[in-house]
Amino acid sequence: MRSAAVAEGDGEEDRERAEARLVARIRHGDREAFDELVDRYQTKVYNLALRLLGDSDEAADAAQEAFLRIYRGLQSFHGGSALTTWIYRIVHNLCLDEMKRKRRRPQLVEEAADADDDGAETLLDRLPDETSEPQARLLGDERQEAVRRAILRLRAHHRDVLVLYDLQGFTYNEIADVLHTNVGTVKSRLNRARLALARELEGERELFH
């Protein structure tokens, strides 16, 4: 009987081969193949942009621009990193440019369009939800909104790692690839980001006790 690690490795190889075939079809002018790629990634791309920018219109614009850049860039994409990582790097860089350009702090992070479909537990998932009573559900909503606002008040490099790791479910290695840094730096930034988030939530203590 094969180990789970071997089976997981086989699944990763199958995914990479499927992505390589999809990229090859797009390079040969198959528009349906690009439509498949958009269908596969549009929710994740939008969610990442929304979590980084905190505005639905800006996130939609960033997602649209990202897919334009993806389409143009696929001709020179040679698989040095996973397709998913390469796509997220494009989205991240677009959002970072937008944040630098505007130099502002958004007032509210909107709800993501859909939950991440990889099953990973996220930062917001770990907020307690003790009961189904209406008053408790309202408290849970207030907690989540407080966390979202606090995330948007973080420095960009702290927000990056927190969103990618706790909300998007990326691994340390994947984040290092997206941000062009090393795993040690990612771990250090994530620790500092969580401390910074805790400080931002100091004024919301009554929601978490």
C-alpha positions in Angstrom: 0.0 0.0 0.0 1.5 3.3 -1.0 2.0 6.1 1.6 -0.2 9.2 1.7 2.9 11.3 0.9 3.5 9.3 -2.3 -0.2 9.7 -3.3 0.0 13.4 -2.6 3.1 13.7 -4.7 1.4 12.0 -7.6 -1.5 14.4 -7.3 0.8 17.4 -7.4 2.5 16.0 -10.5 -0.8 15.4 -12.2 -1.8 19.0 -11.4 1.5 20.4 -12.8 1.1 18.3 -16.0 -2.5 19.5 -16.4 -1.4 23.1 -16.0 1.4 22.7 -18.5 -1.1 21.4 -21.0 -3.4 24.3 -20.4 -0.5 26.8 -20.8 0.6 25.1 -24.0 -3.0 25.4 -25.4 -3.1 29.1 -24.6 0.2 29.7 -26.2 -1.1 28.1 -29.4 -4.0 30.6 -29.5 -6.7 28.5 -27.9 -9.1 31.1 -26.4 -11.2 28.4 -24.7 -8.1 27.3 -22.8 -7.6 30.8 -21.4 -11.3 30.9 -20.5 -10.7 27.7 -18.5 -7.8 29.3 -16.7 -9.9 32.4 -15.8 -12.7 30.1 -14.5 -10.2 28.2 -12.4 -8.6 31.2 -10.8 -10.9 34.2 -11.0 -12.4 33.8 -7.5 -9.0 33.2 -5.9 -7.5 36.2 -7.7 -10.4 38.5 -6.7 -10.3 37.3 -3.1 -6.6 38.0 -2.8 -7.0 41.5 -4.3 -10.0 42.2 -2.1 -8.1 41.1 1.1 -5.1 43.2 0.2 -6.9 46.3 -1.0 -10.1 46.2 1.0 -12.3 47.7 -1.7 -14.5 45.6 -4.1 -14.2 48.0 -7.1 -10.5 48.2 -6.8 -10.2 44.4 -6.4 -12.3 43.9 -9.5 -10.1 46.3 -11.4 -7.0 44.6 -10.1 -8.3 41.2 -11.1 -9.1 42.3 -14.6 -5.7 43.8 -15.0 -4.1 40.7 -13.6 -5.7 38.5 -16.2 -4.5 40.8 -18.9 -1.0 40.5 -17.6 -1.3 36.8 -17.2 -2.5 36.4 -20.8 0.4 38.5 -22.1 3.0 36.9 -19.8 2.1 33.2 -20.5 4.2 33.4 -23.7 7.3 33.9 -21.6 6.2 31.6 -18.6 8.6 28.7 -18.5 7.5 27.0 -15.3 10.3 28.2 -13.0 7.6 28.3 -10.3 4.2 26.8 -10.1 1.5 28.4 -12.3 -0.5 29.3 -9.2 2.4 30.9 -7.5 3.2 32.9 -10.6 -0.4 34.1 -10.9 -0.5 35.2 -7.3 2.8 37.0 -7.7 1.2 39.1 -10.5 -1.8 39.9 -8.3 0.3 40.7 -5.3 2.5 43.1 -7.3 -0.5 44.9 -8.8 -2.1 45.4 -5.4 1.2 46.5 -3.9 1.6 49.1 -6.6 -2.0 50.3 -6.0 -1.3 50.6 -2.2 1.9 52.5 -2.8 0.1 54.8 -5.3 -2.8 55.7 -3.0 -1.0 55.7 0.3 -4.2 55.3 2.2 -5.8 53.2 4.8 -9.2 51.7 3.8 -12.0 51.9 6.3 -13.4 48.4 5.7 -12.5 45.1 4.3 -15.4 43.5 2.5 -16.3 39.9 2.6 -14.4 37.7 0.1 -16.5 36.5 -2.8 -16.2 32.8 -1.8 -14.4 30.7 0.7 -11.0 29.2 -0.2 -11.6 25.8 -1.7 -8.5 24.1 -0.4 -10.1 23.3 3.0 -7.3 25.1 5.0 -8.3 26.6 8.3 -7.9 30.4 8.2 -7.4 33.1 10.7 -11.0 34.2 10.6 -12.2 30.6 10.8 -10.5 30.3 14.2 -12.6 33.1 15.7 -15.0 31.4 18.2 -18.6 30.7 17.3 -20.0 29.3 20.4 -23.7 29.2 19.6 -26.3 29.8 16.9 -28.2 32.3 18.9 -28.8 35.6 17.0 -27.0 37.8 19.6 -23.9 35.4 19.4 -23.9 35.4 15.6 -24.0 39.2 15.6 -21.0 39.2 18.0 -19.2 36.8 15.7 -19.8 39.2 12.7 -18.5 42.1 14.8 -15.3 40.1 15.6 -14.7 39.3 12.0 -15.2 42.8 10.9 -12.8 44.1 13.6 -10.1 41.6 12.4 -10.6 42.7 8.8 -10.3 46.4 9.7 -7.2 45.6 11.8 -5.5 43.6 8.9 -5.9 46.6 6.6 -4.2 48.9 9.2 -1.1 46.7 9.1 2.0 47.6 7.1 1.9 46.2 3.6 4.7 43.6 4.2 2.9 42.3 7.3 -0.5 42.3 5.6 1.0 40.3 2.7 2.2 37.4 4.7 -0.8 37.3 7.0 -3.2 37.3 4.1 -1.2 34.7 2.1 -0.6 32.3 5.0 -3.7 32.7 7.3 -6.3 33.6 4.7 -5.1 32.1 1.4 -3.5 29.0 2.9 -0.2 29.3 1.1 2.8 27.4 2.5 6.0 29.2 3.6 7.8 28.1 0.5 5.0 29.3 -1.8 4.9 32.7 0.0 8.7 33.0 -0.3 8.3 32.4 -4.0 5.5 35.0 -4.4 7.4 37.6 -2.4 10.9 36.8 -3.8 12.3 36.2 -0.4 13.4 33.3 1.8 11.4 31.1 4.2 13.1 32.5 7.2 12.0 36.0 6.3 8.5 34.8 5.7 8.3 33.2 9.1 9.8 36.2 10.8 7.4 38.6 9.1 4.4 36.3 9.9 5.3 36.3 13.6 5.6 40.1 13.6 2.4 40.5 11.6 0.5 38.4 14.2 1.9 40.6 17.0 1.0 43.7 15.1 -2.5 42.4 14.5 -2.9 41.7 18.2 -1.8 45.2 19.0 -4.3 46.6 16.5 -7.1 44.6 18.2 -6.2 45.9 21.7 -9.1 48.4 21.5 -11.5 45.6 20.6 -10.8 43.5 23.7 -14.5 43.4 24.8 -15.3 41.5 21.5 -12.8 38.7 22.3 -13.5 38.0 25.9 
